[in-house]
Amino acid sequence: MSAPSSLKEVYLDEMKDLWSANDQMIKTVKVLGDHTGDPKLKQMLEHSVGGIQKHTDILKDLIQQNGGEAEPEYCKGMEGLVTEARKHGIQEAPSDAKLRDVEIIAQYQRMSHYGLAGFGSAAAYAKALGRSEDEQKLKQAVSEIYKGDEFASKLAESLEQVAA
């Protein structure tokens, strides 16, 4: 792939990267969910899979509407975050269920924050390109990711008190 030569190409590249990141995150969140002990955390992770897929569908539609190829561009950034999530949440996770859940939440949030940065950047590009409908859809995704992050933080705080 060659270097982008326009903001529109940067915009499309960002969304393709996010598509790949979301695909990787969905697989990992499902696996992390299988290793949780707290029912609220399990439910949150299951619910987030649907939200991530919804955001991926938005990306696919926006890529097509903007004349881009409807395929993801492999995201090495998320690959690293996924590797860390599996390491800390599964492979080298604490044996104590509450501590493991706290680790899983931290890893989930790291992956989510990658999405926040990407969707926020894509929304800014959409605005600069005069694509206000795209911008609103991307900003809505950012808002939904923030809500999930806030819930995850509160859940982590309650679990940390129990695990202390």
N, C-alpha and C positions, 0 to 999 in steps of 0.2 A: 504494500500500500504506500502510495506517495503522500508527501506532506500536504495538508489541506491548503488551498489557495484562496478560500473565502470563508466568511463567517458561517455561511450556510453549510459548508462542508464540515466545519468544526462542530456545528450544531448536530448534524447527522452522525458524525463520529461519536459524539458524546452519548447520543441516544442508543447507538449500537453497542457501545461499551456498557451502558447501563442494562441493556437487554441481557447481555452475557452475564453481567454481575448478578442480576436478579435470578437467572436460571441457576447459577451456582449456589446462590444463597438459599433458594427454595430447597434444593437437595440437602443442603447442610442443616437447615432449620428442621426439616423432617427427621433427620438422624438425631439431632440434639434433642428433639421432642421425645424420642424413644428412651432417652437417658435421664429424663427429669423425674424428680420425686414429688414435686409440688403440683397438685391438680390445677391450680390457677396458672402456673407457668406453662404447663402442658397445653392448656386451653389457649393461652396467649400465643404460643408458638403455632398451634394449629390454625388459629384465626389469621395470624400474620402470613401464612402461606397463601391464603386467598387474596390478601391485600397485595402481596408482592406480585402475584399472577395478574391481578387487575392492573397494576402499574406497568407490567410488561406488555399487556395488551394495548394500553395507551401508547406506549413507546412504539410498538409495531405499527399502529394506525398512523401516528405522527410521522414516522419514517416514510411510510408509503405516500401519505398526503404531501410530503415535501420532496417527492421524486427520488427517494433513496432506495437502495437495494434492501429488500426485506429479509435481512439476515444479521445475526449478531456479530460483533467483532470481539474475539476472545479477550476477556478482561483479566490481565495478570495481577492487577491490584487486588481484585476480589479473590483470586486464586490464593494469594498470600494470606488474606484474612480467613479464608475457609480452612487453610492448613492450620492456622493458629487455633481456630475454633474447635476443630476436631482434636487437636493436641490437648488443649486445656479443658475442653468439655467432655472428652471421651477417653482418649488414649492415656493421658496423664492426669485425669481428673481425680479430685479427692474421693476417697471411699465414703466419706460422710455425705449423705444425700443433700443436706442443706447447703453445705459448702460447694458441692458439685453444681447445684442449682444456681448459686451466686456466680460461679464461673461461667455457666451457660448464658446467663443474662448478660454478663460483661462481653462475652464473645458475640452474642446476638446484637448488642448495641454497637459494637465496633463495625460489624457488617452494615448495620442500618445507617450509621453515620457516613459511610461511603456513599450510600444512596442519597442521603440528604445533600451532600456536596454536589453530586452529579446532577440530581434533579434541580437543585437550586441554580447551578450553572446553566443547565439547559433552558430553564425558565428565563434567565437573563438574556440568553442568546435569542430566544423566541421574541422577547420584547424588543431587542435591538433590531431584529429582522422585520418588525411590524406584524408579527404573527400572534395577535392578542388572544385568539382562541387557544392556540397551543400553549401560550404562557399561562392562561388560567388553568388548563388541565394539569400542567406540570406543577404549578403552585398548589393545586389541590392535593397532588400526590405528596408534596413536601409537608403540607399540613397534616395529612394522614400519618406520615412517617413520624412526625414530631409527636403526635398523640400516642402512637405505639411506644415511642421512646420514653415518654413521660410515664406511661403505665409500667413499663419495664423497670424504670428507676424506682418507682414506689414499691413495686414488688420486691426488688432487690433489697431495698432498705428494710422491709418487713422480714425478709429471710435472714438478713445479716444480724438482726437483733436476736433471732431464734438461734442462729449458729454461733453466736458469740460465747 
